[in-house]
Amino acid sequence: MFWLERFDDLAVERGEISQFAGRELLPFEDPEGQRLFLVNDQGADFEGEIWPQPDIPARHALRGFYSVVISASEGAEMESFFTSILGFAKVKEDHWMDGSSPGVIFSTTPDGGPGKEIWLVEQSGLPRARLGAGGVHHVAFRVRDAEQQLIWLRRVREAGLPVSEQIDRFWFESIYFRIPNNILFEIATDGPGFAIDEDPDALGEKLVLPPFLEEKRPEIEQGLTPIPGA
Protein backbone atom coordinates (compact mmCIF):
# COMPACT_ATOMS: atom_id res chain seq x y z
CA MET A 1 0.00 0.00 0.00
CA PHE A 2 2.89 2.38 0.70
CA TRP A 3 4.02 2.46 -2.95
CA LEU A 4 0.50 2.55 -4.32
CA GLU A 5 -0.20 5.67 -2.27
CA ARG A 6 3.18 7.21 -3.04
CA PHE A 7 2.73 6.76 -6.78
CA ASP A 8 -0.74 8.26 -6.63
CA ASP A 9 0.44 11.22 -4.53
CA LEU A 10 3.23 11.92 -7.04
CA ALA A 11 1.01 11.35 -10.11
CA VAL A 12 3.09 8.40 -11.33
CA GLU A 13 1.48 6.32 -14.07
CA ARG A 14 0.84 2.87 -12.59
CA GLY A 15 -1.22 -0.28 -12.97
CA GLU A 16 -2.70 -2.57 -10.38
CA ILE A 17 -0.85 -5.20 -8.35
CA SER A 18 -0.56 -8.37 -10.45
CA GLN A 19 1.01 -11.82 -10.25
CA PHE A 20 3.55 -13.65 -12.39
CA ALA A 21 4.81 -17.11 -11.41
CA GLY A 22 4.21 -16.40 -7.74
CA ARG A 23 5.89 -12.98 -7.88
CA GLU A 24 3.75 -10.01 -6.85
CA LEU A 25 4.26 -7.04 -9.20
CA LEU A 26 3.26 -3.40 -9.23
CA PRO A 27 3.68 -2.01 -12.77
CA PHE A 28 4.48 1.68 -13.32
CA GLU A 29 6.17 4.03 -15.79
CA ASP A 30 8.94 6.55 -15.39
CA PRO A 31 8.65 10.08 -16.90
CA GLU A 32 10.01 8.83 -20.26
CA GLY A 33 7.51 5.99 -20.52
CA GLN A 34 9.89 3.23 -19.45
CA ARG A 35 7.83 0.31 -18.14
CA LEU A 36 9.02 -0.86 -14.73
CA PHE A 37 7.81 -3.08 -11.90
CA LEU A 38 8.17 -3.15 -8.16
CA VAL A 39 8.49 -6.78 -7.03
CA ASN A 40 7.56 -7.97 -3.55
CA ASP A 41 10.54 -10.17 -2.67
CA GLN A 42 8.95 -11.40 0.56
CA GLY A 43 12.06 -10.42 2.51
CA ALA A 44 14.36 -12.79 0.59
CA ASP A 45 18.12 -12.49 0.94
CA PHE A 46 19.64 -10.05 -1.53
CA GLU A 47 23.05 -8.68 -2.44
CA GLY A 48 23.63 -4.96 -1.91
CA GLU A 49 22.62 -2.19 0.44
CA ILE A 50 19.41 -0.27 0.90
CA TRP A 51 19.74 3.34 -0.25
CA PRO A 52 18.12 5.24 2.63
CA GLN A 53 15.82 8.15 1.85
CA PRO A 54 14.24 10.34 4.55
CA ASP A 55 10.69 9.99 3.18
CA ILE A 56 10.84 6.22 2.56
CA PRO A 57 10.87 3.94 5.63
CA ALA A 58 13.53 1.22 5.53
CA ARG A 59 10.89 -1.53 5.45
CA HIS A 60 9.58 -0.11 2.15
CA ALA A 61 12.92 0.82 0.60
CA LEU A 62 14.07 -0.49 -2.77
CA ARG A 63 16.50 -3.39 -2.34
CA GLY A 64 18.01 -3.62 -5.83
CA PHE A 65 17.05 -5.08 -9.19
CA TYR A 66 14.98 -8.25 -8.91
CA SER A 67 14.91 -9.34 -12.55
CA VAL A 68 14.99 -8.33 -16.20
CA VAL A 69 11.92 -8.85 -18.40
CA ILE A 70 12.63 -9.73 -22.05
CA SER A 71 9.85 -9.76 -24.63
CA ALA A 72 10.52 -11.91 -27.69
CA SER A 73 8.47 -13.03 -30.69
CA GLU A 74 9.92 -16.56 -30.56
CA GLY A 75 10.76 -18.10 -27.20
CA ALA A 76 12.26 -21.51 -28.10
CA GLU A 77 15.55 -20.18 -29.50
CA MET A 78 15.92 -17.79 -26.57
CA GLU A 79 15.30 -20.59 -24.09
CA SER A 80 18.08 -22.66 -25.62
CA PHE A 81 20.43 -19.68 -25.39
CA PHE A 82 19.80 -19.11 -21.68
CA THR A 83 20.14 -22.76 -20.69
CA SER A 84 22.82 -24.05 -23.08
CA ILE A 85 25.11 -21.03 -23.41
CA LEU A 86 24.60 -18.98 -20.25
CA GLY A 87 23.95 -22.02 -18.08
CA PHE A 88 20.78 -20.65 -16.45
CA ALA A 89 18.27 -22.97 -14.79
CA LYS A 90 14.66 -23.01 -15.96
CA VAL A 91 12.81 -22.28 -12.71
CA LYS A 92 9.14 -21.80 -13.53
CA GLU A 93 6.62 -21.29 -16.34
CA ASP A 94 3.47 -19.18 -16.20
CA HIS A 95 1.39 -16.82 -18.30
CA TRP A 96 2.34 -13.16 -18.30
CA MET A 97 0.04 -10.55 -16.78
CA ASP A 98 -2.03 -10.28 -19.97
CA GLY A 99 -3.12 -13.89 -19.41
CA SER A 100 -2.22 -15.04 -22.94
CA SER A 101 1.54 -14.67 -23.39
CA PRO A 102 3.61 -17.63 -22.13
CA GLY A 103 6.41 -16.71 -19.77
CA VAL A 104 9.45 -18.52 -18.39
CA ILE A 105 11.72 -17.67 -15.45
CA PHE A 106 15.42 -18.49 -15.81
CA SER A 107 17.85 -18.15 -12.94
CA THR A 108 21.53 -18.41 -12.10
CA THR A 109 20.48 -20.68 -9.21
CA PRO A 110 17.97 -23.57 -9.09
CA ASP A 111 15.58 -21.64 -6.82
CA GLY A 112 15.85 -18.12 -8.27
CA GLY A 113 15.35 -14.99 -6.22
CA PRO A 114 16.32 -11.29 -6.20
CA GLY A 115 19.11 -10.40 -8.60
CA LYS A 116 19.30 -13.90 -10.07
CA GLU A 117 16.46 -14.09 -12.59
CA ILE A 118 15.56 -13.31 -16.20
CA TRP A 119 11.90 -13.37 -17.22
CA LEU A 120 11.27 -14.30 -20.85
CA VAL A 121 7.82 -13.45 -22.22
CA GLU A 122 6.82 -14.68 -25.68
CA GLN A 123 4.71 -11.99 -27.35
CA SER A 124 4.18 -12.48 -31.07
CA GLY A 125 2.66 -9.88 -33.36
CA LEU A 126 4.16 -6.87 -31.62
CA PRO A 127 5.97 -4.18 -33.66
CA ARG A 128 9.76 -4.41 -33.62
CA ALA A 129 11.30 -2.38 -30.81
CA ARG A 130 13.60 0.52 -31.56
CA LEU A 131 16.05 2.51 -29.49
CA GLY A 132 14.90 5.72 -27.86
CA ALA A 133 13.29 7.22 -24.80
CA GLY A 134 11.32 4.68 -22.81
CA GLY A 135 13.41 1.71 -23.94
CA VAL A 136 16.28 -0.36 -22.55
CA HIS A 137 19.47 -0.25 -24.61
CA HIS A 138 20.99 -3.51 -23.33
CA VAL A 139 21.17 -5.98 -20.46
CA ALA A 140 24.45 -6.22 -18.52
CA PHE A 141 25.84 -9.05 -16.42
CA ARG A 142 28.80 -8.84 -14.07
CA VAL A 143 31.90 -11.00 -13.69
CA ARG A 144 34.73 -10.74 -11.19
CA ASP A 145 37.59 -9.69 -13.48
CA ALA A 146 38.95 -9.57 -17.03
CA GLU A 147 40.19 -13.15 -16.83
CA GLN A 148 36.70 -14.47 -16.12
CA GLN A 149 35.34 -12.17 -18.81
CA LEU A 150 37.73 -13.66 -21.36
CA ILE A 151 36.37 -17.14 -20.60
CA TRP A 152 32.86 -15.89 -21.43
CA LEU A 153 34.09 -14.16 -24.57
CA ARG A 154 35.43 -17.49 -25.85
CA ARG A 155 32.26 -19.31 -24.80
CA VAL A 156 30.01 -16.90 -26.67
CA ARG A 157 32.26 -16.96 -29.72
CA GLU A 158 32.31 -20.77 -29.77
CA ALA A 159 28.50 -20.70 -29.71
CA GLY A 160 28.61 -18.88 -33.05
CA LEU A 161 27.48 -15.46 -31.83
CA PRO A 162 29.35 -12.32 -32.96
CA VAL A 163 31.03 -10.78 -29.90
CA SER A 164 33.20 -7.72 -29.36
CA GLU A 165 36.71 -7.77 -27.98
CA GLN A 166 37.27 -6.60 -24.40
CA ILE A 167 36.61 -2.84 -24.30
CA ASP A 168 38.00 -0.50 -21.65
CA ARG A 169 35.12 1.56 -20.18
CA PHE A 170 37.36 3.24 -17.55
CA TRP A 171 35.34 2.00 -14.54
CA PHE A 172 35.11 -1.54 -15.92
CA GLU A 173 35.83 -3.64 -19.01
CA SER A 174 33.03 -4.89 -21.26
CA ILE A 175 32.24 -7.33 -24.02
CA TYR A 176 29.06 -7.07 -26.11
CA PHE A 177 27.07 -9.59 -28.15
CA ARG A 178 23.58 -9.95 -29.58
CA ILE A 179 21.39 -12.88 -28.63
CA PRO A 180 18.42 -14.24 -30.65
CA ASN A 181 15.81 -11.55 -31.47
CA ASN A 182 18.75 -9.09 -31.84
CA ILE A 183 18.81 -8.17 -28.12
CA LEU A 184 22.11 -6.69 -26.95
CA PHE A 185 23.87 -8.21 -23.93
CA GLU A 186 26.95 -6.99 -22.08
CA ILE A 187 29.28 -8.80 -19.67
CA ALA A 188 31.22 -6.32 -17.54
CA THR A 189 33.90 -6.67 -14.88
CA ASP A 190 33.42 -5.52 -11.29
CA GLY A 191 36.51 -3.34 -11.35
CA PRO A 192 38.25 -1.04 -11.25
CA GLY A 193 34.97 0.39 -9.91
CA PHE A 194 33.28 3.76 -9.55
CA ALA A 195 35.41 4.76 -6.56
CA ILE A 196 38.52 5.32 -8.68
CA ASP A 197 37.54 8.91 -9.45
CA GLU A 198 34.72 9.71 -7.00
CA ASP A 199 33.95 9.50 -3.30
CA PRO A 200 31.60 6.52 -2.81
CA ASP A 201 29.48 8.60 -0.41
CA ALA A 202 28.88 11.18 -3.17
CA LEU A 203 27.94 8.81 -6.00
CA GLY A 204 25.01 10.10 -8.01
CA GLU A 205 25.29 13.70 -6.90
CA LYS A 206 26.74 14.98 -10.18
CA LEU A 207 27.25 13.89 -13.76
CA VAL A 208 30.58 12.07 -13.99
CA LEU A 209 31.89 11.07 -17.42
CA PRO A 210 34.76 8.78 -18.40
CA PRO A 211 37.81 10.58 -19.79
CA PHE A 212 37.03 9.55 -23.38
CA LEU A 213 33.67 11.39 -23.22
CA GLU A 214 34.71 14.46 -21.24
CA GLU A 215 35.21 16.57 -24.38
CA LYS A 216 31.56 15.95 -25.26
CA ARG A 217 30.24 17.10 -21.88
CA PRO A 218 28.41 20.21 -23.18
CA GLU A 219 26.64 18.15 -25.85
CA ILE A 220 25.71 15.39 -23.39
CA GLU A 221 24.47 17.78 -20.69
CA GLN A 222 22.36 19.67 -23.21
CA GLY A 223 20.46 16.47 -24.05
CA LEU A 224 19.65 15.53 -20.43
CA THR A 225 16.36 16.18 -18.71
CA PRO A 226 16.86 17.73 -15.24
CA ILE A 227 15.80 15.51 -12.34
CA PRO A 228 13.20 17.27 -10.17
CA GLY A 229 14.62 18.13 -6.75
CA ALA A 230 18.20 17.29 -7.76
Secondary structure, 3 states (H helix, E strand, C coil): CHHHHHHHHCCCCECCCEEECCEEEEEEECCCCCEEEEEECCCCCCCCCCCCECCECHHHCCCCCCEEEEEECCCHHHHHHHHHHCCCEEEEEEECCCCCCEEEEEECCCCCCCCCEEEEEECCCCCCCCCCCCCCCCEEEEECCHHHHHHHHHHHHHCCCCECCCEECCCEEEEEEEEHHHEEEEEEEEEECHHHCCCHHHCCCCCCCCHHHHHHHHHHHHCCCCCCCC
